[in-house]
Amino acid sequence: MAYVLIADDDEIIAALASNALIDAGHPCGWVANGIDAWDLLQSRRPDVLLLDQNMPGMSGSTLLRKIRGSAQLYDLPVIMFTALTGDRDEEQAIYAGAQDYIRKPFDSAGLVRRIERMVRLRGRRKHTDLQTYLAEKSGWEPEPNMTVKRAI
């Protein structure tokens, strides 16, 4: 079971996706624009973000760049969920940091499989903030009682 946040301004598409995921046992939330998605991500981290490209206020690609630049959300699994059908659009989304790309109209069973695949690939490893992750990967360990200052 994975909590999925859907960011899509098309109410019908969002409802269809949400119903398919809920029927498969995955709780969902839904917002209609990138600004509301960003605000919600500050207080609740989903297991997967299903992100539309074309939304009012903040596009999906802009939101994706903000997520990848965030020390708290950098590793959030994102699937672009869009009506854009060009191969170049898909390449740009993957290059920007999306892990997968689903074109609309979509197949409900296929959507559920892709979400479940994403959750399996990520595993249930606990999220760590970016500073801790980088320190662990570099092998650096702070001395006891050492304060690590963050650049703001």
Disulfide bonds with the S-S distance in Angstrom:
none
